[in-house]
Amino acid sequence: MWGQERKNCSNCRFARFKDEGYSNWTVEGTSFECMINKHPDGIFDRWYGEDGRLHWALWCEHYEYGDPIHISVEGDIK
C-alpha cells in the first residue's frame, strides 16, 4: 500500500482530468472529476495539482491506486 503522502485523487484510477483552454499549447486549467461520483465537491479545477480537495483520497473508501484518464484540450487521451 502506498504511504499516506502518495494517496491522492491525482493517482486514483477513477479520476478524470480534462485540460481547458484554446489548444493543447494554451492550457488554462485542468478540471478534476471522479468518474464514480464519490468526491463530495464534484468537478473542480485541480489548480496545478495543489488543490487540497485532491486529498479526499485519504478518506475515500473507493480509492484505488492507478492511472487516471487525462484528456487534452483537443480531445486526445494522454
N, C-alpha and C positions, 0 to 999 in steps of 0.2 A: 504494500500500500504506500502511496505517495505521502510525504510529510505534509503537515497542515499548511506550510508555506506554499506548497505547489497546488493544493486543491483549490481550484478556481474555475469559474464558469468558462473562462477562456480556454481551458483544456478539457472540457466536457464534450463527450460525443454527441450530446443533444443540443449543442449550441449552434446557432447560425449567425454569421456575421455578414452584413451587406454594406459594401462601400457606397457612399453617396457623393455625388459631385457631377462635374461636366463630362469627364472621361477618366480612364484609368490613370492618366497623367495628372489629373487635377482632383484628387480625392479630398473632399472637405470634411468627411467624418465617416464613421463606421457604426452602424446600428447593430445591437445585440438582440437576439430573440431566442428564447428557449422553445425548441420545436415540440416539446411535450407540455407546454404551458404550465410549468411548475415554478417559474420565477414570479414572485409577488408583484414586481414592478413592471411586468410586461416587456415591451420593446423600449429600448433607450440607447442613446449614444454611449459607446464604451469609453470615450474620452482617452484615446491612445492607450487603452488597457489599464488606465489608472482609476477608473470609476469604482468606488468602494462597493457598489452593488454587485460586482462580479464575485465578491467573496461569499455570496449567498451559498455557493457550493459547500461551504463548511458545515451548513446545517441541512442541506438538501438531501433527502432520503433517496432521491432518484439519480443523483450524480453518478456518472460512470466516466472514468478517465478514457480519453480518446481524442481523435482529431475532429474538431468542429468543421462544419461546412463554411466556406468563405466564398462569397460571391462578389465579383468585381463590379464596378460601376457599369461596365459594358455587358454584364451578364455571364462572364466566364467564371467557372468554378475553379478556385485555386486549390 
